[in-house]
Amino acid sequence: MFDKPTILAILELKRRNCIAKLKGVISAGKEARVYWGKSSSGEDLAIKIYLTSSAEFRKSIWKYIKGDPRFEDVKNVSMHKLISIWARKEYSNLKRMYGVGVSVPRPICVYRNVLIMEFIGEEGVRAPLLKEIYRLQHLDEEKSRSYFSTIIKNIYRMYWYAGLIHGDLSEYNVMVFRDTPYIIDVSQSVRIEHPNAHHFLYRDIVNIARFFSDEVGLNIPSADEIYQGILSRDISEIEELLE
């Protein structure tokens, strides 16, 4: 899968001491593959390499680009250039979220279509997704409520402190490691000024509420109540809803 620009990007990141070793694939999708890597100090790394040859990918990301001031001049750029910008966007989003205490992987380096971040898991085995963890084990109601509450509070923090909305949040974009939910895949996240921001916010809440209500079986507030609670900016209102 490595074309020449990707190989050169990996070599540049190695020169910058961002990565020492690149190991096996830990997840693969249509838009990107994530590899396990090691830093020079032995720290586990997640290395996300965006594919640079998918015209369908370009089409799918346009709704997150249109209206975002960071992408005003990218309509006619090459696919390689667009993917490089997209990778930098994910790095920037992670940095903003991580900096205000949102539970996301710590961003480390980015260059061209390669993003390096904290590895969520152990010894090359990624942590399970929220969707997967309920297949692997039975969780009591108290723990499930804790996961739900943490995710909603992260959505709140993301909105009010990072000024961002995930835009594609679901049980497939949350990992659980050592009983802590981590929000992942934030490349499509948009600023709250984006024309579709509140549509994306509401959809994120609907997806999470549906999962915990329909699949986990929790009795939780409606998506409308959570949405209005987040927009109220009063964290005590959210905490009261989640009790």
ZAFI-469822 format. One line per field, with one value per residue: x, y, z of N, C-alpha, C in turn; residue number from 1; residue in three letters. Coordinates in Angstrom, 2 decimals, padded with zeros to 5 digits, always signed. Each point is the difference from the previous one (the first is absolute). Layout:
ZAFI-469822
n.xx	c(X|...) .
n.yy	c(Y|...) .
n.zz	c(Z|...) .
ca.xx	c(X|...) .
ca.yy	c(Y|...) .
ca.zz	c(Z|...) .
c.xx	c(X|...) .
c.yy	c(Y|...) .
c.zz	c(Z|...) .
k	c(NUM|...) .
r	c(ALA|...) .
***
This chain:
ZAFI-469822
n.xx	c(+000.82|+001.31|-000.52|+000.68|-001.02|-000.72|+000.78|+000.03|-001.33|-000.02|+000.82|-000.79|-001.07|+000.67|+000.31|-001.27|+000.32|-000.96|+000.77|+000.10|-001.16|-000.25|-001.06|-000.84|-000.93|-000.63|-000.21|-000.98|-000.06|-001.08|+000.04|+000.23|+001.27|-000.17|+001.26|+000.52|+000.49|+001.28|+000.07|+000.94|-000.99|-000.58|-000.50|-001.14|-000.08|-000.99|+000.25|-000.70|-000.13|-000.30|-000.91|+000.75|-000.71|-000.75|-000.53|-000.47|+001.21|+000.54|-000.85|+000.36|+001.19|-000.59|-000.97|+001.18|+000.29|-001.12|+000.38|+001.07|+000.28|+000.31|-001.12|+000.09|+001.28|-000.75|-000.93|+001.05|+000.33|+001.22|-000.21|+001.28|-000.18|-001.15|+000.55|+001.04|-000.87|-000.64|+001.21|+000.39|-001.15|+000.21|+001.25|-000.44|-000.98|+000.85|+000.83|-001.00|-000.45|+001.17|+000.21|-001.27|+000.68|-000.28|-000.66|+001.15|+000.46|+001.11|-000.14|+000.80|-000.25|+000.16|-000.01|-000.35|-000.09|+000.99|-000.83|+000.78|-000.54|-000.46|+000.57|-001.26|+000.70|+000.34|+001.30|-000.40|-000.71|-000.76|-000.43|-000.97|-000.74|-000.73|-000.18|+001.30|+000.15|-001.17|+000.73|+001.04|-000.79|-000.52|-000.56|+000.20|-001.18|+000.62|+000.69|-001.10|-000.60|+001.06|-000.01|-001.31|+000.08|+001.06|-000.65|-001.14|+000.69|+000.54|-001.22|-000.44|+001.04|-000.19|-001.31|-000.01|+000.92|-000.30|-001.30|-000.12|-000.44|-000.12|-001.30|+000.56|-000.46|+000.48|-000.60|+000.18|-000.20|-000.27|+001.21|+000.06|+000.80|+000.17|-001.18|+000.80|-001.12|+000.55|-000.18|-000.25|+000.86|+000.80|+000.41|-001.22|+000.53|-001.06|+000.32|-000.34|+000.86|+000.33|-000.47|+000.65|+000.65|-001.12|-000.08|+001.32|-000.09|-001.15|+000.54|+001.09|-000.80|-000.72|+001.16|+000.56|-001.03|-000.06|+001.32|+000.09|-000.95|+000.22|+001.33|+000.23|-001.10|+000.74|-000.55|+000.06|+000.46|-000.96|+000.23|-001.28|-000.23|+000.77|-000.54|-001.20|+000.31|+000.56|-001.01|-000.56|+001.09|-001.08|+001.23|-000.54|-000.50|+001.17|+000.66|-000.98|+000.10|+001.30|-000.58) .
n.yy	c(-001.21|-000.11|+001.16|+000.55|+000.89|-001.12|-000.69|+001.05|+000.01|-001.33|+000.08|+001.01|-000.73|-000.96|+000.82|+000.33|-001.28|+000.01|-000.79|-001.17|-000.62|-000.58|-000.40|-000.91|-000.32|+001.00|+000.80|-000.36|+001.12|+000.53|+000.82|-000.89|-000.22|-000.70|+000.40|-001.08|+000.92|+000.31|+000.75|+000.94|+000.44|-000.64|+001.25|-000.63|-000.10|+000.82|-000.62|+001.09|-000.84|+001.21|-000.73|+000.05|-001.10|+000.42|-000.03|-001.18|-000.11|+000.52|-000.79|-001.00|+000.59|+000.18|-000.74|-000.53|+000.15|-000.15|+001.26|-000.77|+001.08|-001.14|-000.11|+001.30|-000.34|-001.04|+000.71|+000.61|-000.29|-000.52|-001.28|-000.06|+001.18|-000.42|-001.18|+000.69|+000.81|-001.08|-000.53|+001.18|-000.09|-001.30|+000.25|+001.03|-000.79|-001.00|+000.89|+000.53|-001.19|-000.54|+001.18|-000.32|-001.15|+000.10|-001.11|+000.38|-000.73|-000.02|+001.14|-000.59|-000.46|+000.84|-000.72|+000.86|-001.26|+000.27|-000.57|+000.49|-000.95|+000.28|-001.13|-000.22|-000.63|-001.28|+000.14|+001.05|-000.22|+000.50|+001.03|-000.69|+000.01|+001.08|-000.09|-000.19|+000.96|+000.34|-000.29|+000.62|+000.84|-000.48|+001.17|+000.27|+000.32|-000.13|-001.01|-000.54|+000.33|-000.53|-000.99|-000.16|+000.17|-000.80|-000.76|+000.11|-000.17|-000.98|-000.32|+000.18|-000.65|-000.90|+000.13|+000.04|-000.96|-000.96|+000.31|-001.31|-000.61|-001.19|-000.06|-001.02|+000.46|-001.18|-001.14|+000.39|+001.16|-000.97|+000.13|-001.17|+000.72|-001.06|-000.38|+000.50|+000.63|-000.35|+001.26|-000.66|+000.00|+001.03|-000.66|-000.51|+000.10|+000.74|+001.22|+000.57|+000.73|-001.25|+000.23|-001.15|+000.86|+000.67|-000.14|+000.19|+001.05|+000.36|-000.21|+000.62|+000.90|+000.08|-000.05|+000.83|+000.84|-000.16|+000.05|+000.97|+000.57|-000.13|+000.16|+000.99|+000.74|+001.11|+000.42|+000.75|+001.24|+000.69|-000.24|+000.34|-000.72|-000.97|+000.11|+000.19|-001.06|-000.55|+000.36|-000.43|-000.74|-000.31|-000.26|+000.77|+000.61|-000.11|+000.37|+000.90|+000.24|-000.05|+000.59) .
n.zz	c(+000.00|+000.28|-000.40|-000.99|-000.17|+000.17|-000.79|-000.83|+000.18|-000.07|-001.04|-000.42|+000.34|-000.62|-001.02|+000.14|+000.06|-000.93|-000.72|+000.64|+000.28|-001.17|+000.71|+000.52|-000.91|+000.62|-001.05|-000.82|-000.68|-000.57|+001.05|+000.97|+000.30|+001.11|+000.22|+000.57|+000.79|-000.02|+001.09|-000.07|+000.81|-001.04|-000.10|+000.30|-001.31|-000.30|-001.15|-000.23|-001.01|-000.43|-000.62|-001.05|-000.19|+001.03|-001.22|+000.42|+000.53|-001.11|-000.64|+000.81|-000.13|-001.18|+000.57|+000.38|-001.29|-000.71|+000.06|-000.09|+000.73|+000.63|-000.71|+000.15|-000.10|+000.38|-000.59|-000.47|+001.24|-000.11|-000.29|-000.40|-000.57|-000.51|-000.25|-000.45|-000.59|-000.48|-000.21|-000.50|-000.65|-000.20|-000.36|-000.73|-000.47|-000.15|-000.54|-000.68|-000.35|-000.29|-000.56|-000.23|-000.06|-001.30|+000.25|-000.57|-001.02|+000.69|-000.69|-000.88|-001.22|-001.00|-001.10|-000.97|-000.47|+000.86|+000.88|+000.97|+000.76|+001.19|+000.39|-000.33|+000.92|-000.16|-000.13|-000.68|+001.09|-000.95|+000.71|+000.58|-001.09|+000.22|-001.31|-000.03|+000.90|-000.54|-001.06|+000.53|+000.65|+001.10|-000.21|+001.28|+000.51|+001.16|-000.51|-000.51|+001.14|+000.58|-000.88|+000.12|+001.31|-000.02|-000.87|+000.66|+001.11|-000.72|-000.42|+001.25|+000.52|-000.93|+000.26|+001.34|+000.12|-000.88|+000.12|+000.26|-001.09|+000.57|-000.18|+000.65|+001.16|+000.37|+000.22|-001.26|+000.65|+000.85|+000.56|+000.62|+000.77|+000.79|-000.49|-000.92|-000.37|-001.16|-000.34|-001.13|-001.02|+000.23|-001.08|+000.06|+001.20|+000.29|-000.31|+001.16|-000.73|-000.22|-001.24|+000.02|+000.78|+000.12|-001.30|-000.12|+000.81|-000.53|-001.18|+000.46|+000.56|-001.11|-000.65|+000.89|+000.01|-001.31|-000.05|+000.92|-000.73|-001.31|-000.02|+000.85|-000.30|-000.05|+001.12|-001.10|+000.17|-000.58|-001.28|-000.08|+001.09|-000.47|-001.20|+000.54|+000.75|-001.06|-000.78|+001.12|-000.22|+000.65|+000.44|+000.94|-001.08|-000.62|+001.08|+000.11|-001.30|+000.28|+001.04) .
ca.xx	c(-000.82|+000.82|+000.55|+001.27|-000.15|-000.24|+001.30|+000.81|-000.58|+000.41|+001.43|+000.14|-000.44|+001.08|+001.09|-000.42|-000.06|-001.40|-000.24|+001.21|-000.35|-001.36|-000.31|-001.12|-001.28|-000.93|-001.35|+000.04|-001.26|+000.08|+000.71|+001.28|+000.41|+000.71|+001.07|+000.68|+001.39|+000.75|+000.86|+001.39|+000.03|-000.74|-001.43|-000.87|-000.58|-000.97|+000.42|-001.13|+000.44|-001.13|+000.18|+000.02|-000.48|-001.43|-000.86|-001.22|+000.32|-000.09|-001.42|-000.65|+000.43|-000.31|-000.99|+000.69|+000.92|-000.76|-000.40|+001.07|+000.97|+001.31|+000.00|-000.60|+000.69|+000.46|-000.91|+000.66|+001.33|+000.19|-000.42|+001.08|-000.03|-001.21|+000.17|+000.96|-000.75|-000.94|+000.78|+000.33|-001.25|-000.22|+001.01|-000.42|-001.18|+000.46|+000.77|-000.96|-000.79|+000.87|+000.43|-001.05|-000.40|-000.85|+000.68|+000.38|+001.43|+000.91|+000.67|+001.46|+000.61|-000.69|+000.73|-000.71|-001.18|+000.32|-000.28|+000.47|-000.67|+000.06|-000.63|-000.99|+000.06|+001.24|+000.83|-000.46|-001.42|-000.78|-001.13|-001.23|-000.98|-001.18|-000.88|+000.59|+000.18|-001.22|+000.02|+001.06|-000.27|-001.22|+000.29|-001.15|-000.64|+000.79|+001.12|-000.55|-000.39|+001.23|+000.48|-000.92|+000.19|+001.31|-000.05|-000.81|+000.79|+001.03|-000.65|-000.18|+001.31|+000.44|-000.76|+000.18|+001.39|+000.82|-000.71|-000.08|-001.01|+000.60|-000.57|-000.27|+000.18|-000.86|+000.66|+001.16|+001.04|+000.39|+000.72|-000.02|+001.27|+000.10|-001.28|-000.15|-000.33|+000.79|-000.61|+001.00|-000.39|-000.53|+000.40|-001.14|-000.56|-000.15|-000.17|-001.40|-000.52|-000.30|-001.44|-000.69|+000.52|-001.01|-000.53|+000.97|-000.05|-001.23|+000.17|+000.92|-000.73|-000.98|+000.70|+000.45|-001.21|-000.60|+000.79|-000.15|-001.40|-000.53|+000.88|+000.46|-001.21|-000.08|-001.05|+000.78|-000.75|-000.12|+001.01|-000.40|+000.33|+001.46|+000.38|-000.34|+000.85|+001.33|-000.07|-000.26|+001.33|+000.00|+000.45|-000.82|-001.19|+000.42|+000.24|-001.30|-000.61|+000.73|-000.06) .
ca.yy	c(+001.21|+001.19|+000.62|+000.69|+001.10|-000.53|-000.50|+001.17|+000.61|-000.83|+000.24|+001.33|-000.08|-000.69|+000.97|+000.94|-000.76|-000.24|-001.43|-000.82|-001.26|-000.18|-001.42|-000.50|+000.71|-000.28|+000.17|+000.41|+000.47|+000.46|+001.28|+000.01|-001.16|+000.38|-000.94|+000.06|+000.40|+000.27|+001.19|-000.31|-000.31|-001.24|+000.26|-000.48|+001.06|-000.31|+000.73|+000.00|+000.36|+000.20|-000.42|+001.21|-000.30|-000.27|+001.10|-000.10|+000.66|+001.45|+000.33|-000.19|+000.98|+001.36|+000.64|+000.50|+001.04|+001.17|+000.85|+000.06|+001.00|-000.62|-000.70|+000.90|+000.01|-001.35|-000.65|-000.51|-000.53|-001.42|-000.94|-000.08|+001.23|-000.01|-000.97|+000.60|+000.99|-000.76|-000.56|+001.11|+000.37|-000.93|+000.33|+001.25|-000.29|-000.75|+000.90|+000.88|-000.81|-000.50|+001.14|+000.42|-001.12|-001.00|-001.30|-000.41|-000.33|+001.16|+000.15|+000.08|+000.59|-000.19|+000.45|-000.48|-000.80|-000.89|+000.58|-000.85|+000.34|-000.96|-001.29|-000.36|-001.45|-000.51|-000.95|-000.16|-000.40|+001.21|-000.14|-000.27|+001.05|-000.06|-001.02|-001.32|-000.37|-000.65|-001.37|-000.74|-000.21|+000.59|+001.14|+000.34|+001.27|+001.10|+000.26|+000.50|+001.39|+000.78|+000.20|+000.93|+001.33|+000.50|+000.38|+001.23|+001.11|+000.29|+000.76|+001.34|+000.63|+000.21|+001.12|+001.28|+000.34|-000.11|+000.65|-001.00|-001.06|-001.18|-000.07|-001.38|-000.77|-001.17|-001.08|-000.44|+001.02|+000.09|-001.14|-000.06|-000.53|+000.14|+000.57|+001.38|+000.15|+000.95|+000.35|-000.11|+000.36|+001.36|+000.79|+000.72|+000.92|+001.36|+001.07|+000.24|+001.01|-000.66|+000.09|-001.25|-000.42|-000.47|-001.25|-001.04|-000.18|-000.75|-001.37|-000.69|-000.32|-001.04|-001.28|-000.51|-000.31|-001.21|-001.18|-000.34|-000.31|-001.16|-001.16|-000.29|-000.14|+000.98|+001.01|+001.24|+001.13|+000.01|+000.77|+001.42|+000.54|+000.11|+001.06|+001.28|+000.14|+000.41|+001.37|+000.93|+000.28|-000.22|-001.38|-000.59|-000.53|-001.27|-000.93|-000.38|-000.91|-001.27|-000.71) .
ca.zz	c(+000.00|+000.14|-001.20|+000.28|+000.97|+001.34|+000.48|+000.34|+001.22|+001.13|+000.21|+000.59|+001.39|+000.71|+000.14|+001.05|+001.25|+000.38|-000.08|-000.15|-000.67|-000.51|+000.13|-000.79|-000.10|+001.09|-000.55|-001.42|-000.56|-001.39|-000.09|+000.70|+000.79|+001.22|+000.31|+001.29|-000.13|+001.23|+000.02|+000.37|+001.44|+000.22|+000.16|-001.06|-000.82|-001.06|-001.19|-000.93|-001.35|-000.90|-001.38|-000.85|-001.35|+000.02|-000.45|+000.81|+001.27|-000.24|-000.07|+001.30|+001.01|-000.43|+000.88|+001.18|-000.46|-000.44|+001.12|+001.00|-000.47|-000.19|-001.29|-000.98|-001.30|-000.34|-000.94|-001.20|+000.29|-000.31|+001.03|+000.99|+000.80|+000.81|+001.08|+000.94|+000.78|+000.84|+001.11|+000.88|+000.66|+001.11|+001.01|+000.64|+000.81|+001.17|+000.87|+000.67|+000.93|+001.06|+000.81|+000.94|+000.84|-000.64|+000.01|-001.35|-000.04|-000.03|-001.30|+000.14|-001.20|-001.27|-001.19|-001.19|+000.28|+001.12|+001.31|+001.09|+001.24|+001.10|-000.26|+001.02|+000.07|+000.58|-000.75|-001.38|-000.05|+000.28|+000.91|-000.73|-000.24|+000.87|-000.58|+000.21|+001.41|+000.49|-000.52|+000.68|+001.42|+000.56|+000.86|+000.82|-000.33|+000.53|-000.90|-001.26|+000.23|+000.11|-001.37|-000.66|+000.59|-000.41|-001.42|-000.13|+000.55|-000.99|-001.07|+000.57|+000.09|-001.37|-000.56|+000.68|+000.28|-001.23|-001.10|-001.07|+000.02|-000.62|-001.35|-000.44|+001.23|+000.21|+000.74|-000.78|+000.11|+001.41|+000.55|+001.46|+000.49|+001.46|+000.43|-000.46|-001.42|-000.80|-001.28|-001.06|-001.37|+000.07|-001.18|-000.57|+000.99|-000.52|+000.96|+000.30|-000.93|-001.27|-000.26|+000.37|+001.31|+000.95|-000.56|+000.35|+001.45|+000.34|-000.51|+000.91|+001.24|-000.36|-000.17|+001.30|+000.79|-000.58|+000.37|+001.41|+000.27|-000.74|+000.01|+001.35|+000.82|+001.08|+000.00|-000.04|-000.57|-001.46|-000.72|+000.03|+001.33|+000.08|-000.93|+000.62|+001.18|-000.45|-000.51|+001.11|+000.53|+001.45|+000.21|+001.05|-000.66|-000.58|+001.08|+000.55|-000.98|-000.06|+001.30) .
c.xx	c(+000.86|+000.46|+001.23|-000.17|-000.22|+001.30|+000.89|-000.51|+000.41|+001.48|+000.25|-000.40|+001.02|+001.17|-000.30|-000.10|-001.43|-000.31|+001.34|-000.29|-001.46|-000.29|-001.26|-001.23|-000.87|-001.45|+000.13|-001.40|+000.20|+000.85|+001.40|+000.28|+000.78|+000.98|+000.46|+001.45|+000.64|+000.79|+001.41|+000.13|-000.77|-001.48|-000.78|-000.64|-001.08|+000.35|-001.09|+000.48|-001.22|+000.36|-000.15|-000.59|-001.50|-000.81|-001.29|+000.20|-000.12|-001.45|-000.65|+000.37|-000.44|-001.00|+000.64|+000.97|-000.75|-000.49|+001.04|+001.07|+001.40|+000.13|-000.54|+000.61|+000.42|-000.83|+000.72|+001.40|+000.05|-000.45|+001.06|-000.03|-001.21|+000.15|+001.01|-000.69|-000.94|+000.72|+000.37|-001.24|-000.27|+000.99|-000.42|-001.20|+000.39|+000.71|-000.94|-000.79|+000.84|+000.39|-001.03|-000.57|-001.01|+000.79|+000.20|+001.47|+000.85|+000.68|+001.50|+000.65|-000.93|+000.89|-000.65|-001.22|+000.18|-000.18|+000.45|-000.63|+000.20|-000.73|-000.95|-000.12|+001.33|+000.68|-000.54|-001.42|-000.83|-001.11|-001.27|-000.84|-001.16|-000.95|+000.50|-000.02|-001.23|-000.17|+000.96|-000.33|-001.32|+000.40|-001.24|-000.49|+000.83|+001.16|-000.49|-000.41|+001.22|+000.57|-000.86|+000.22|+001.32|-000.02|-000.78|+000.77|+001.16|-000.56|-000.18|+001.33|+000.55|-000.66|+000.41|+001.45|+000.92|-000.66|-000.19|-001.15|+000.58|-000.50|-000.31|+000.08|-001.02|+000.77|+001.22|+001.16|+000.38|+000.71|-000.11|+001.27|+000.14|-001.19|-000.18|-000.36|+000.88|-000.71|+001.09|-000.57|-000.65|+000.37|-001.14|-000.60|+000.03|-000.11|-001.49|-000.61|-000.37|-001.50|-000.79|+000.34|-001.07|-000.75|+000.92|-000.04|-001.21|+000.12|+000.95|-000.73|-001.01|+000.68|+000.40|-001.21|-000.67|+000.74|-000.26|-001.44|-000.43|+000.86|+000.48|-001.17|-000.10|-001.22|+000.69|-000.87|-000.05|+001.13|-000.33|+000.37|+001.51|+000.50|-000.26|+000.86|+001.40|-000.02|-000.23|+001.29|+000.11|+000.36|-000.83|-001.29|+000.30|+000.19|-001.30|-000.71|+000.61|-000.05|-000.90) .
c.yy	c(+001.26|+000.50|+000.81|+001.16|-000.49|-000.52|+001.16|+000.69|-000.79|+000.23|+001.36|-000.01|-000.76|+000.95|+001.00|-000.66|-000.16|-001.49|-000.72|-001.27|+000.02|-001.49|-000.33|+000.88|-000.37|+000.28|+000.53|+000.40|+000.47|+001.25|-000.04|-001.36|+000.51|-001.12|+000.20|+000.39|+000.21|+001.28|-000.42|-000.33|-001.27|+000.18|-000.59|+001.19|-000.57|+000.88|-000.13|+000.51|+000.09|-000.46|+001.22|-000.23|-000.23|+001.24|+000.02|+000.69|+001.51|+000.45|-000.04|+001.07|+001.43|+000.69|+000.54|+001.13|+001.28|+000.79|+000.09|+000.96|-000.57|-000.64|+000.87|-000.13|-001.38|-000.68|-000.63|-000.55|-001.48|-000.87|-000.10|+001.20|+000.01|-000.95|+000.52|+001.02|-000.69|-000.61|+001.09|+000.47|-000.93|+000.29|+001.25|-000.23|-000.76|+000.92|+000.92|-000.78|-000.45|+001.13|+000.49|-001.17|-000.95|-001.30|-000.50|-000.43|+001.27|+000.09|+000.22|+000.70|-000.18|+000.51|-000.65|-000.83|-000.95|+000.76|-000.98|+000.49|-001.09|-001.28|-000.33|-001.53|-000.41|-000.99|-000.30|-000.46|+001.22|-000.31|-000.27|+001.26|-000.17|-001.10|-001.40|-000.43|-000.70|-001.40|-000.86|-000.32|+000.62|+001.13|+000.35|+001.41|+001.19|+000.37|+000.58|+001.47|+000.91|+000.28|+001.05|+001.42|+000.62|+000.48|+001.30|+001.21|+000.36|+000.77|+001.45|+000.76|+000.32|+001.26|+001.33|+000.40|-000.12|+000.71|-000.91|-000.97|-001.18|-000.19|-001.40|-000.95|-001.12|-001.01|-000.55|+000.99|+000.28|-001.29|+000.04|-000.68|+000.32|+000.79|+001.47|+000.03|+001.08|+000.23|+000.02|+000.48|+001.38|+000.85|+000.84|+001.02|+001.44|+001.00|+000.27|+001.08|-000.61|+000.00|-001.26|-000.46|-000.58|-001.22|-001.15|-000.29|-000.85|-001.45|-000.81|-000.45|-001.11|-001.36|-000.61|-000.39|-001.28|-001.24|-000.39|-000.33|-001.32|-001.24|-000.38|-000.17|+000.96|+000.89|+001.35|+001.14|-000.09|+000.81|+001.49|+000.64|+000.21|+001.15|+001.38|+000.26|+000.46|+001.45|+001.03|+000.50|-000.26|-001.46|-000.68|-000.59|-001.36|-001.04|-000.48|-000.98|-001.40|-000.78|-001.23) .
c.zz	c(+000.00|-001.36|+000.40|+000.97|+001.43|+000.61|+000.42|+001.26|+001.23|+000.33|+000.64|+001.47|+000.85|+000.23|+001.12|+001.38|+000.52|+000.06|-000.16|-000.78|-000.44|-000.02|-000.80|+000.01|+001.20|-000.39|-001.41|-000.45|-001.43|-000.14|+000.60|+000.62|+001.21|+000.34|+001.44|-000.26|+001.35|-000.16|+000.38|+001.48|+000.33|+000.21|-001.18|-000.73|-000.91|-001.18|-001.05|-001.35|-000.90|-001.40|-000.90|-001.38|-000.08|-000.40|+000.80|+001.35|-000.15|-000.01|+001.39|+001.01|-000.34|+000.93|+001.27|-000.35|-000.33|+001.22|+001.10|-000.51|-000.22|-001.39|-001.13|-001.39|-000.48|-001.08|-001.18|+000.25|-000.36|+001.16|+001.10|+000.94|+000.93|+001.20|+001.03|+000.90|+000.97|+001.21|+001.00|+000.77|+001.18|+001.14|+000.78|+000.91|+001.28|+001.00|+000.80|+001.06|+001.19|+000.96|+000.99|+000.78|-000.58|-000.09|-001.44|+000.04|-000.09|-001.37|+000.18|-001.18|-001.18|-001.12|-001.21|+000.41|+001.18|+001.32|+001.08|+001.30|+001.04|-000.38|+001.16|+000.01|+000.61|-000.94|-001.40|-000.16|+000.38|+001.00|-000.80|-000.21|+000.98|-000.49|+000.34|+001.46|+000.56|-000.59|+000.82|+001.45|+000.40|+000.95|+000.81|-000.33|+000.47|-000.93|-001.32|+000.14|+000.09|-001.40|-000.71|+000.50|-000.47|-001.45|-000.18|+000.54|-000.92|-001.18|+000.44|+000.01|-001.39|-000.59|+000.65|+000.20|-001.21|-001.17|-001.19|+000.24|-000.76|-001.43|-000.50|+001.19|+000.10|+000.83|-000.73|+000.07|+001.46|+000.37|+001.52|+000.46|+001.48|+000.56|-000.36|-001.47|-000.65|-001.33|-001.06|-001.33|-000.06|-001.22|-000.54|+000.98|-000.52|+001.14|+000.21|-000.90|-001.36|-000.23|+000.37|+001.41|+000.90|-000.50|+000.37|+001.51|+000.39|-000.46|+000.89|+001.27|-000.25|-000.08|+001.34|+000.86|-000.51|+000.44|+001.45|+000.37|-000.64|+000.15|+001.40|+000.96|+001.16|-000.16|+000.12|-000.53|-001.53|-000.62|+000.02|+001.34|+000.13|-000.87|+000.61|+001.24|-000.38|-000.47|+001.11|+000.64|+001.50|+000.27|+001.09|-000.58|-000.64|+001.10|+000.62|-000.94|+000.07|+001.31|-000.10) .
k	c(1|2|3|4|5|6|7|8|9|10|11|12|13|14|15|16|17|18|19|20|21|22|23|24|25|26|27|28|29|30|31|32|33|34|35|36|37|38|39|40|41|42|43|44|45|46|47|48|49|50|51|52|53|54|55|56|57|58|59|60|61|62|63|64|65|66|67|68|69|70|71|72|73|74|75|76|77|78|79|80|81|82|83|84|85|86|87|88|89|90|91|92|93|94|95|96|97|98|99|100|101|102|103|104|105|106|107|108|109|110|111|112|113|114|115|116|117|118|119|120|121|122|123|124|125|126|127|128|129|130|131|132|133|134|135|136|137|138|139|140|141|142|143|144|145|146|147|148|149|150|151|152|153|154|155|156|157|158|159|160|161|162|163|164|165|166|167|168|169|170|171|172|173|174|175|176|177|178|179|180|181|182|183|184|185|186|187|188|189|190|191|192|193|194|195|196|197|198|199|200|201|202|203|204|205|206|207|208|209|210|211|212|213|214|215|216|217|218|219|220|221|222|223|224|225|226|227|228|229|230|231|232|233|234|235|236|237|238|239|240|241|242|243) .
r	c(MET|PHE|ASP|LYS|PRO|THR|ILE|LEU|ALA|ILE|LEU|GLU|LEU|LYS|ARG|ARG|ASN|CYS|ILE|ALA|LYS|LEU|LYS|GLY|VAL|ILE|SER|ALA|GLY|LYS|GLU|ALA|ARG|VAL|TYR|TRP|GLY|LYS|SER|SER|SER|GLY|GLU|ASP|LEU|ALA|ILE|LYS|ILE|TYR|LEU|THR|SER|SER|ALA|GLU|PHE|ARG|LYS|SER|ILE|TRP|LYS|TYR|ILE|LYS|GLY|ASP|PRO|ARG|PHE|GLU|ASP|VAL|LYS|ASN|VAL|SER|MET|HIS|LYS|LEU|ILE|SER|ILE|TRP|ALA|ARG|LYS|GLU|TYR|SER|ASN|LEU|LYS|ARG|MET|TYR|GLY|VAL|GLY|VAL|SER|VAL|PRO|ARG|PRO|ILE|CYS|VAL|TYR|ARG|ASN|VAL|LEU|ILE|MET|GLU|PHE|ILE|GLY|GLU|GLU|GLY|VAL|ARG|ALA|PRO|LEU|LEU|LYS|GLU|ILE|TYR|ARG|LEU|GLN|HIS|LEU|ASP|GLU|GLU|LYS|SER|ARG|SER|TYR|PHE|SER|THR|ILE|ILE|LYS|ASN|ILE|TYR|ARG|MET|TYR|TRP|TYR|ALA|GLY|LEU|ILE|HIS|GLY|ASP|LEU|SER|GLU|TYR|ASN|VAL|MET|VAL|PHE|ARG|ASP|THR|PRO|TYR|ILE|ILE|ASP|VAL|SER|GLN|SER|VAL|ARG|ILE|GLU|HIS|PRO|ASN|ALA|HIS|HIS|PHE|LEU|TYR|ARG|ASP|ILE|VAL|ASN|ILE|ALA|ARG|PHE|PHE|SER|ASP|GLU|VAL|GLY|LEU|ASN|ILE|PRO|SER|ALA|ASP|GLU|ILE|TYR|GLN|GLY|ILE|LEU|SER|ARG|ASP|ILE|SER|GLU|ILE|GLU|GLU|LEU|LEU|GLU) .
***
